[in-house]
Amino acid sequence: MAKALDVDPGWLAGLNSKATPSYNKDTCLLTIPFISQKLSAGPGQEYMPDDCIEVKEIDVLAPMLHGVTDRSKLVASEVRGDSMTGAHMLSGDIVVFQRGLVVGEGIYVITLGGDVLVKRIAFNRATSKVTIISANPDYPPQTVDSDIVTILGKVVGWIHGEPA
């Protein structure tokens, strides 16, 4: 049954809570884990311990995901805040990121000071600094030592819903 559904047998048997991405070539839908950890596009969302994170699933259109190198590491989460509005990423939007992917500058999911953030990142290898950039002029860029930032993964797409 796990092979037919293209899921991890342990997940199917209820032995672990981590869903494995599956892809339906007929509909171009990719089913990936959707975690309850909110991503802050603003002042910060507290980082939740792994045992507190609820995992569900969400279907996304595979063609909308750019730069994916390993589908098994995709995760989706909800954005909270307004610091990325200039990138058309609004509070309530769903971000899809590839855990562990660090490739050039771009929008990343990071942890900083106990908070989980979604921000544009610029790397300066010469100074070992990272500049955290919001897409909203109300939030100035912040340059920090790279060793105090943990990059969880690179954003490969997001689902945007126009506000009511």
N, C-alpha and C positions, 0 to 999 in steps of 0.2 A: 504494500500500500504506500509506503514512504517513497519508493522509487516512482510509482505512478504519479504521485503528487509532487515529486521533486522537492521533498523536505527531509530534514534530518530525522532518522528513526527515533532518536532519543526525544526530540521535540514532540513527535507524533504520539509517543508512548507517555508523554507527560513527565519525562525524567529530567528535562531541563526547560527553562523558559525562553531560551533563545531561538527565535524563528530563523529559518534559513531562507534566504531569498530564492524565489522561484520565478521562472519566466515563461509566459505563454506566448509563443511565437505567432499564434493566430490573431491575438488581440493586441500584441505589442505591450502587454501589461507586465510589469515586474512587481511582485509582491515582496515587500521588504519590512523589516521590523520598524515599528513606530513606538518610540520610547516616551515615557511620561516626563522625562527631564525637559524642562523649558529652556530655551536658548535666549539669552538677553540681547536685545538690540536696544540697549539703554544702560542704566547704571549697574545692572547685574542681576542674575538669578543664582540663588545658592546651589552649589554643586551637590547633587544627591548621591548618597552611597549606592553602590550597585544593588544591594539587597532591598533598597527602597524603590527602585525604578520598575515601573510596570511596563511590560512589553506587549504590544498589540501588533497588528499588521495593517499595512496600507498598500493599495495598488497605485502605482505611478506609471506613466507612459515612458517606456524605456528610451525612445528617441529624444526625450527632453533632458536626459542626463548626459552631461558633457565631461569627457576626460576620465571616465570610470575605467580603472585598471583591474578591479577585483569586485565583482558584484556581491560576493559573499560578505564584504565588509561595509555594505551600504546600510545606513540608518536614517530614519526620518524623525524629526522633532518639530515642535511648535515654537514659533518666534514670539517673544513678548517685548514690546517697547517700540520706540520710534527712531532709533539712531541710524537705521539703514533705509529710511524712506527715499533717499536720493537714488538708491539702487532698486527702487520699486519693491522693496521687501518690507511688508507692513506687519504690525502686530496681528497675530492669528494666522499668518502664512505658515506653510509647512516647508521646512528646509530638509533637503536630502544631502547627506555628506558621506564621504568614504572615509571610514576610520583609518588613521595611520597614513593617509596620503598627504604628502607635503611636496608639492611641485610648484615652484615659482611663487610669485606674488598672486594674491587673489583673496577671495572671501573664505574664511576658515572658521571652524568652531574651536574655541580655545578655552582654557581655564586660566584665570589670573586672580590671585588673592582670594581663592575660595568661591569665585563666581564663574559661571559658564556663560560665554559670550559668543555672538556671531558678529564678526567684524572683518573688514578688509585689512590685510596684513602686508607690510613692506619689510623686507629683510635687509639688514646692512651687515654683511659678513665681516667686513673690515673692522667694525666696532663691536661686533657681537650684540647688536641692538635690534629690537623689533619695534616697528612703529604700528600702533593699533589705530586704525582710521575708521571713523564713522562716516556714513553717507548722509549726514545731516549737520549743517553748520552750527547747530546748538551744542554739539559735542566735539570739542577740539581733539586733534590727534594726541596720542600719548606714546612717547618713546620710552621703552624699558629695556633692561638687560634680558637677553633671550633666555637665560636660565630660570627666570621667574614665570615664564609663559609655558604652558603645556599645550601643544597643538593636538587636538583630538582628531581632526580630519579636515579635508578640504570640501567645501560646498560644491556640489556638482549640478545642482538645480534646486528650484523651489517652486511650490505651487502657490500662486498668488490669487487671493480673492479680493475683489474690489470692495471697499467698505460700503456699508449701507448708507 
